[in-house]
């Protein structure tokens, strides 16, 4: 069964919730989805300041992202 956009974004935020920087490949393996999907969803999350993406394509969650994840979980 195909996952919704909300489910994929929730999984990405849960992977990033450990406060470490992750590569797209790392998120891809932990979220069990392809890297293009991860990249596209990360770009959407970056636009709402939920994550930061460095020049080296490393992804890290922000305080806004943690708050968003808390709201999604409840």
N, C-alpha and C positions, 0 to 999 in steps of 0.2 A: 504494500500500500504506500502511496506517495505521501510524503510529509508536507505539511503546510509551511508557508513562509514563516509564520510565527513559531512553529516548532523548531525549524532549523535555526532561527535567530536565538531562540532560547538555549538550544544545545551549544551554539557557539559561545554565548555569554557564560554558560556553565563551565565550559572548557577554560575560558579566560579568567574565571573567578579566582584562580589561585594567585593572582597578582604578578605572575611571571610573564615575560614576553614570549610569544609563540610565533612560529612561522606558519605560513598557509598550509604547508605539508603536514605539520604537527596537528593543526586544527582539523585538517582533512581526515587524518587517521582516527582521531578521537571522536569526531562527529559522524564518521562513516558516510561521507559524501565527497563529491569530487572538488578539486581545487578551484574550478571556475565558479561553482556555486558558493564556496567559502569566500572567494574574493568579492563576488557581487554583493553578498549579504554583509560582509565586513565594510564595504564601501557605503552601504545604506546606514549601517550602525555608526560609521564615522561622521556622516552628515548630521546626525543628531547628538554628536559628542559622546556617544556611549563607549567608543573605543578610540585609541590612537594608533595610527599606522606610521612607522618610521620610514626613512628613506631606504632602509635595507629590507623593507616589506616585513617587518616584525610587528606583531599586533599585541596591544596591551589594553586591558579594561580600565575605564575611568570610574570616578565616583558616581557619575551620572549613569554609567552602565550597570554598576552594582545596584543602584536604586531601581533601574528599569527591570533588572532580573528579579529583584525582590517583589516588585509589583506583578510581574508575569507569573511568578510561582504561586501567589496567593489567589 
